[in-house]
Amino acid sequence: MSSNLASKLRVGTKKAHTMAENVGFVKCFLKGVVEKTSYRKLVANFYFIYSAMEEEMEKHRNHPVISKIYFPQLNRKHSLEKDLAFYYGSSWREQIKLSTAGESYVKRIREISEKEPELLVAHSYTRYLGDLSGGQILKNIAVTAMNLTDGGTEFYEFPEISDEKAFKAKYRQSLDEMAVDDALGNKIVEEANAAFGVNMKMFQELEGNLIKAIGVMLYNTLTRRRTRGSTETELATAE
């Protein structure tokens, strides 16, 4: 008997998904406006979040519900370590720290793992299916926007998954095969919406950094133009 959990999650998180895509930082990213300092802070947050999620998933790998979607080939921790070394250098561990929203995210993952591990399904679904669905598109945007030539996009690579579309179908089938009643299914959907919410807060934190960086770039561009214009005027006068 199918729990239809995959369908429930897709329908039940549709609004939250759309809201997350419309956060300024995400909209800018999708349009190719990416500022490296803000982006590497996001990568740092992701490192702590995925580390926590993967540690807790590993802890409950034999749980009757969690075991259905325990796929180590999805793990992102080591990929993020490579990206952090690229953006921060070899001493990245001493330089990175969690943002306020990122801290709340990690805390929530630890709490539900201890009290209601079934709800980890919501966090796995929210992050991993999103990573698989838009990974290559986001990778290409990041490469172009930040002029990356030799690294910084390991997060988007899934070397152990040869067919991402087939894997997503398998993941959704595994969700439907879970022994989950309506009450638990509804709680998982609710938790997935909460996960989208904390992701939004994390992106909103980065908006300020992005806007500030864009402002500085625009100011520098205008200053250069004014300086060049002034110089050209002086030359014309001298002639």
RODO-2510 file (C-alpha; in nm, 4 decimals, decimal comma):
residues 239
     n   res          X          Y          Z
     1     m     0,0000     0,0000     0,0000
     2     s     0,1411     0,3376    -0,1045
     3     s     0,1618     0,6269     0,1391
     4     n     0,1657     0,8762    -0,1528
     5     l     0,4169     1,0725     0,0519
     6     a     0,6055     1,1909    -0,2573
     7     s     0,2898     1,3474    -0,3989
     8     k     0,1922     1,4939    -0,0614
     9     l     0,5328     1,6588    -0,0293
    10     r     0,5279     1,7942    -0,3829
    11     v     0,1808     1,9450    -0,3478
    12     g     0,2151     2,0430     0,0160
    13     t     0,5403     2,2376    -0,0329
    14     k     0,4587     2,3988    -0,3673
    15     k     0,3832     2,7405    -0,2175
    16     a     0,6916     2,7367     0,0067
    17     h     0,9056     2,6277    -0,2876
    18     t     0,7823     2,9204    -0,4979
    19     m     0,8394     3,1649    -0,2115
    20     a     1,1962     3,0396    -0,1661
    21     e     1,2673     3,0872    -0,5371
    22     n     1,1477     3,4476    -0,5124
    23     v     1,3844     3,5532    -0,2357
    24     g     1,6097     3,8288    -0,3692
    25     f     1,9351     3,6360    -0,3327
    26     v     1,7961     3,3380    -0,5260
    27     k     1,6414     3,5558    -0,7978
    28     c     1,9726     3,7348    -0,8426
    29     f     2,1564     3,4036    -0,8601
    30     l     1,9212     3,2671    -1,1256
    31     k     1,9763     3,5858    -1,3278
    32     g     2,3511     3,5396    -1,3082
    33     v     2,4213     3,8005    -1,0411
    34     v     2,6504     3,6168    -0,8000
    35     e     2,8973     3,7787    -0,5611
    36     k     3,1759     3,5476    -0,4485
    37     t     3,1936     3,6581    -0,0840
    38     s     2,8207     3,6009    -0,0336
    39     y     2,8329     3,2728    -0,2203
    40     r     3,1164     3,1311    -0,0138
    41     k     2,9265     3,2192     0,3040
    42     l     2,6379     3,0144     0,1677
    43     v     2,8749     2,7243     0,0985
    44     a     3,0020     2,7504     0,4565
    45     n     2,6467     2,7366     0,5938
    46     f     2,5702     2,4387     0,3733
    47     y     2,8769     2,2595     0,5094
    48     f     2,7468     2,2741     0,8658
    49     i     2,3899     2,1899     0,7610
    50     y     2,4732     1,8921     0,5427
    51     s     2,7257     1,7655     0,7970
    52     a     2,4548     1,7658     1,0642
    53     m     2,1931     1,6083     0,8380
    54     e     2,4265     1,3371     0,7136
    55     e     2,5505     1,2537     1,0619
    56     e     2,1939     1,2154     1,1870
    57     m     2,0826     1,0172     0,8802
    58     e     2,3781     0,7841     0,9349
    59     k     2,2814     0,7454     1,2989
    60     h     1,9304     0,6329     1,1993
    61     r     2,0213     0,4389     0,8848
    62     n     1,8467     0,1261     1,0183
    63     h     1,5315     0,3122     1,1229
    64     p     1,2239     0,1625     0,9452
    65     v     1,1400     0,4990     0,7849
    66     i     1,4815     0,6616     0,7384
    67     s     1,6329     0,3457     0,5911
    68     k     1,4065     0,3832     0,2873
    69     i     1,5821     0,7038     0,1792
    70     y     1,9276     0,6424     0,3227
    71     f     2,1389     0,6939     0,0112
    72     p     2,5026     0,7781     0,0996
    73     q     2,5670     0,8644    -0,2667
    74     l     2,3694     1,1838    -0,2035
    75     n     2,6032     1,3056     0,0694
    76     r     2,7441     1,6522     0,0137
    77     k     2,9831     1,7008     0,3064
    78     h     3,3036     1,6003     0,1278
    79     s     3,2077     1,7921    -0,1869
    80     l     3,1527     2,1028     0,0236
    81     e     3,4919     2,0560     0,1897
    82     k     3,6544     2,0744    -0,1547
    83     d     3,4610     2,3889    -0,2399
    84     l     3,5505     2,5527     0,0910
    85     a     3,9193     2,4805     0,0299
    86     f     3,8777     2,6463    -0,3107
    87     y     3,7104     2,9617    -0,1751
    88     y     3,8915     3,0019     0,1581
    89     g     4,2198     2,8161     0,1135
    90     s     4,3704     2,5371     0,3223
    91     s     4,2794     2,7064     0,6526
    92     w     3,9064     2,7144     0,5715
    93     r     3,8072     2,5343     0,8922
    94     e     3,9386     2,8247     1,1007
    95     q     3,7631     3,0845     0,8862
    96     i     3,4075     2,9620     0,8402
    97     k     3,1193     3,0063     1,0813
    98     l     2,7439     2,9545     1,0877
    99     s     2,5080     3,2444     1,0321
   100     t     2,2166     3,2972     1,2710
   101     a     1,9668     3,1259     1,0391
   102     g     2,2146     2,8479     0,9658
   103     e     2,2548     2,7882     1,3371
   104     s     1,8771     2,7532     1,3774
   105     y     1,8722     2,5093     1,0865
   106     v     2,1396     2,2846     1,2383
   107     k     1,9749     2,3021     1,5811
   108     r     1,6429     2,1890     1,4325
   109     i     1,8056     1,8935     1,2556
   110     r     1,9700     1,7792     1,5804
   111     e     1,6475     1,8192     1,7781
   112     i     1,4240     1,6166     1,5484
   113     s     1,6892     1,3478     1,5147
   114     e     1,6724     1,3004     1,8901
   115     k     1,2948     1,3277     1,9323
   116     e     1,1291     1,2405     1,5989
   117     p     1,3855     1,1036     1,3533
   118     e     1,1117     1,0335     1,0963
   119     l     1,1004     1,4072     1,0289
   120     l     1,4535     1,3941     0,8870
   121     v     1,2779     1,2739     0,5724
   122     a     1,1524     1,6295     0,5225
   123     h     1,5027     1,7755     0,5318
   124     s     1,6465     1,5093     0,3034
   125     y     1,3666     1,5686     0,0527
   126     t     1,3955     1,9475     0,0642
   127     r     1,7702     1,9631     0,0110
   128     y     1,8710     1,6602    -0,1951
   129     l     1,5906     1,6572    -0,4516
   130     g     1,6463     2,0277    -0,5062
   131     d     2,0193     1,9688    -0,5512
   132     l     1,9565     1,6958    -0,8062
   133     s     1,6879     1,8885    -0,9926
   134     g     1,8672     2,2166    -1,0538
   135     g     2,2277     2,1296    -0,9832
   136     q     2,3728     2,1528    -1,3324
   137     i     2,1861     2,4738    -1,4139
   138     l     2,3082     2,6385    -1,0926
   139     k     2,6588     2,5101    -1,1544
   140     n     2,6701     2,6702    -1,4984
   141     i     2,5377     2,9993    -1,3582
   142     a     2,8019     2,9988    -1,0826
   143     v     3,0832     2,9212    -1,3272
   144     t     2,9822     3,2022    -1,5631
   145     a     2,8965     3,4623    -1,2982
   146     m     3,2108     3,4144    -1,0900
   147     n     3,4454     3,3317    -1,3804
   148     l     3,5353     2,9965    -1,2279
   149     t     3,7840     2,7896    -1,4225
   150     d     3,9371     2,5354    -1,1876
   151     g     3,6965     2,4471    -0,9070
   152     g     3,4354     2,5773    -0,6671
   153     t     3,1387     2,3740    -0,7947
   154     e     3,1916     2,0277    -0,6456
   155     f     2,8674     2,0728    -0,4514
   156     y     2,6707     2,0256    -0,7733
   157     e     2,8457     1,7043    -0,8764
   158     f     2,7064     1,3578    -0,7951
   159     p     2,9725     1,1192    -0,9307
   160     e     2,8014     0,8107    -0,7868
   161     i     2,4705     0,8884    -0,9581
   162     s     2,4875     0,8253    -1,3323
   163     d     2,1241     0,9031    -1,4135
   164     e     1,9821     1,1803    -1,1963
   165     k     1,6314     1,1566    -1,3424
   166     a     1,6115     0,7828    -1,2725
   167     f     1,7511     0,8332    -0,9238
   168     k     1,4880     1,0959    -0,8415
   169     a     1,2183     0,8535    -0,9544
   170     k     1,3689     0,5875    -0,7277
   171     y     1,3803     0,8326    -0,4369
   172     r     1,0138     0,9260    -0,4821
   173     q     0,9181     0,5598    -0,5049
   174     s     1,1023     0,5000    -0,1776
   175     l     0,9007     0,7810    -0,0172
   176     d     0,5782     0,6146    -0,1301
   177     e     0,6887     0,2780     0,0085
   178     m     0,7365     0,4141     0,3593
   179     a     0,5108     0,2845     0,6338
   180     v     0,3739     0,6305     0,7045
   181     d     0,0170     0,7027     0,8101
   182     d    -0,1679     1,0263     0,7310
   183     a    -0,0808     1,1894     1,0624
   184     l     0,2928     1,1298     1,0218
   185     g     0,2743     1,2200     0,6531
   186     n     0,1219     1,5557     0,7420
   187     k     0,3949     1,6185     1,0008
   188     i     0,6639     1,5435     0,7441
   189     v     0,5047     1,7887     0,4991
   190     e     0,4833     2,0490     0,7750
   191     e     0,8506     1,9955     0,8567
   192     a     0,9439     2,0263     0,4889
   193     n     0,7680     2,3644     0,4778
   194     a     0,9628     2,4668     0,7871
   195     a     1,2832     2,3573     0,6112
   196     f     1,1985     2,5787     0,3133
   197     g     1,1334     2,8601     0,5596
   198     v     1,4724     2,8375     0,7268
   199     n     1,6395     2,8150     0,3855
   200     m     1,4639     3,1396     0,2946
   201     k     1,5921     3,3078     0,6100
   202     m     1,9428     3,1948     0,5254
   203     f     1,9156     3,3421     0,1755
   204     q     1,7687     3,6638     0,3180
   205     e     2,0715     3,7009     0,5452
   206     l     2,2909     3,6938     0,2369
   207     e     2,0808     3,9524     0,0535
   208     g     2,2299     4,2336     0,2590
   209     n     2,5827     4,1249     0,1682
   210     l     2,4890     4,0918    -0,1984
   211     i     2,3174     4,4316    -0,2160
   212     k     2,6119     4,5951    -0,0422
   213     a     2,8572     4,4315    -0,2823
   214     i     2,6518     4,5338    -0,5857
   215     g     2,6327     4,8878    -0,4469
   216     v     3,0115     4,9021    -0,4094
   217     m     3,0594     4,7697    -0,7645
   218     l     2,8188     5,0269    -0,9064
   219     y     2,9854     5,3051    -0,7067
   220     n     3,3294     5,2032    -0,8323
   221     t     3,2032     5,1835    -1,1896
   222     l     3,0434     5,5287    -1,1695
   223     t     3,3533     5,6728    -1,0047
   224     r     3,5741     5,5340    -1,2801
   225     r     3,3417     5,6783    -1,5449
   226     r     3,3380     6,0208    -1,3772
   227     t     3,7144     6,0177    -1,3420
   228     r     3,7557     5,9150    -1,7036
   229     g     3,5063     6,1811    -1,8132
   230     s     3,6858     6,4485    -1,6117
   231     t     4,0197     6,3469    -1,7597
   232     e     3,8784     6,3533    -2,1127
   233     t     3,7370     6,7040    -2,0487
   234     e     4,0741     6,8276    -1,9226
   235     l     4,2486     6,6849    -2,2290
   236     a     3,9959     6,8472    -2,4619
   237     t     4,0414     7,1817    -2,2851
   238     a     4,4173     7,1541    -2,3082
   239     e     4,3916     7,0922    -2,6803
***
